[in-house]
Amino acid sequence: GGFGSVYKATYHGATVAVKQVKRCSKNHLASRQSFWSELNVARLDHKNVVHIVAASTCTPTSQDSLGTIIMEYAGNCTLHHAIYGTGYLTGN
């Protein structure tokens, strides 16, 4: 993704999406605000909003990461596909 890398994983027996959020080298404040804004969306309870399972700002292995967000797995579909009907992902 544009703001980080997303991986399919298993967390406590459930299939989840794990997002490593990138730190923007040009605008650290905007990066942090984007990260926290994404976490605030977790407060929404709607069938069309992916639920966040867990999140962490601890990233000992990477200096270019703001944190990790673990969210429910929505399948091999991009946001672009969900809106416009194109953009399926291939593989895992």
KAQUIWO-V28994 format. One record per pair of residues at least 12 apart in sequence whose ideal C-beta (glycine too) atoms are under 8 Angstrom apart, sorted by the first residue. I is the first residue (numbers start at 0). GAP is how many residues later the second one is. If there is no record, write none. Layout:
{{I & GAP} {I & GAP}}
This chain:
{{0 & 18} {2 & 16} {2 & 18} {2 & 19} {2 & 31} {2 & 35} {3 & 15} {3 & 16} {3 & 17} {3 & 18} {3 & 61} {4 & 14} {4 & 15} {4 & 17} {5 & 12} {5 & 13} {5 & 14} {6 & 12} {6 & 13} {7 & 65} {7 & 84} {8 & 61} {10 & 42} {10 & 43} {10 & 59} {13 & 39} {13 & 58} {13 & 59} {14 & 58} {15 & 37} {15 & 54} {15 & 55} {15 & 56} {15 & 57} {16 & 33} {16 & 53} {16 & 54} {16 & 55} {16 & 56} {16 & 57} {17 & 50} {17 & 51} {17 & 52} {18 & 49} {18 & 50} {18 & 51} {18 & 52} {19 & 39} {19 & 42} {19 & 45} {19 & 48} {20 & 13} {20 & 14} {20 & 17} {20 & 44} {20 & 45} {20 & 46} {20 & 47} {20 & 48} {21 & 42} {21 & 43} {21 & 44} {22 & 40} {22 & 41} {22 & 42} {22 & 43} {24 & 39} {30 & 35} {31 & 34} {34 & 22} {34 & 31} {34 & 32} {37 & 31} {38 & 13} {38 & 16} {38 & 30} {41 & 13} {49 & 21} {49 & 22} {49 & 24} {50 & 20} {50 & 21} {51 & 17} {51 & 18} {51 & 19} {52 & 17} {52 & 18} {52 & 19} {53 & 15} {53 & 16} {54 & 12} {54 & 13} {54 & 14} {54 & 15} {55 & 12} {75 & 12} {75 & 13} {75 & 14} {75 & 15} {76 & 12}}
